[in-house]
Amino acid sequence: MTVAPEGERHSGDLLQASQAGDGTALATLLQQHLPALRAFARLRMSPLLRGRESSDDLVQSACCALVRSLGSFEYRGEEAFRGWLYTAVANKVLEHERDARAQIRDARREVQGSDTDRDAALSGVYAQVLSPSQELIADERLRELEAAFDELPPHYREVLTLSRVARMSRAAIATQLGRTEDSVRNLLTRALADLALRLEQLRRESSG
């Protein structure tokens, strides 16, 4: 069972207040999840999409759509609520990926990746991908993590973002991926090992 970080108000309480028209509760609800949602989006974005737009804009777009449907959402627990949030962001990433690839021939739309995506909050969430106990990672390591993550097979990227960023349980991930819990545990172990190897290789290359 996943427990909300200390100091956070329960999402169910905030959701109920938001549905009753409390704008402050709505802002708090989204703000509590924003750093992890941004990290989740960036790690699932391709280098192409990451070079065209910021995860801030993408997550904001997803959240605007969620706010419009907030009144009809039925709260069924913290994990189900996070699943609703992260599924919306994942779908938004896929939508923007399709648009980016459709426009790939238009050189005028090519821009550099946004450095505004790199801050302490984002680094803190990224550190959880490497180790839940790890402290903030430096910008150089943040770039290495993204580069190594981009090289992972899609199913490794998915299980890592669901487990380490969205903080979903193995049972919930198994249901979403159509796997057993044992399969998810083994998949996560292999994904972490592969990521560690790729990070080590990048560091050796950069130091050599």
Long-range contacts (C-beta under 8 A, 24 or more apart in sequence): 1-169, 2-78, 2-79, 2-82, 2-167, 2-168, 2-169, 4-32, 4-78, 8-32, 10-78, 11-75, 11-78, 11-81, 11-82, 12-75, 12-77, 12-78, 12-81, 15-70, 15-73, 15-75, 15-81, 16-75, 18-70, 19-70, 19-71, 19-73, 26-67, 26-70, 30-63, 33-82, 33-85, 34-59, 34-121, 35-121, 35-122, 35-124, 35-125, 36-125, 36-165, 36-166, 36-167, 37-62, 37-63, 37-85, 37-86, 37-89, 38-117, 38-121, 38-122, 38-125, 39-122, 39-125, 39-126, 39-129, 39-165, 40-86, 40-89, 40-90, 40-125, 40-161, 40-165, 40-166, 41-89, 41-92, 41-93, 42-117, 42-122, 42-146, 43-126, 43-129, 43-146, 43-149, 43-157, 43-160, 43-161, 43-165, 44-89, 44-90, 44-93, 44-157, 44-158, 44-161, 45-93, 45-96, 45-97, 46-97, 46-100, 46-150, 47-150, 48-97, 48-100, 48-101, 48-104, 49-93, 49-96, 49-97, 49-100, 50-113, 50-146, 51-110, 51-111, 51-112, 51-113, 52-100, 52-109, 52-110, 52-111, 53-96, 53-114, 54-114, 54-116, 54-117, 55-117, 56-114, 56-116, 56-117, 58-89, 58-92, 58-93, 58-96, 59-89, 59-92, 61-92, 62-88, 62-89, 62-91, 62-92, 63-88, 65-92, 79-168, 79-169, 79-172, 82-166, 82-167, 82-168, 83-166, 83-168, 83-172, 83-176, 86-162, 86-165, 86-166, 86-168, 118-142, 125-165, 128-164, 128-165, 129-160, 129-164, 129-165, 129-195, 130-195, 130-199, 132-164, 144-199, 144-202, 144-203, 144-206, 145-199, 147-202, 148-195, 148-198, 148-199, 148-202, 149-195, 151-198, 152-191, 152-194, 152-195, 152-198, 153-194, 155-187, 155-191, 156-187, 156-190, 156-191, 156-194, 156-195, 157-191, 159-184, 159-187, 159-188, 159-191, 160-188, 160-191, 160-192, 160-195, 163-188
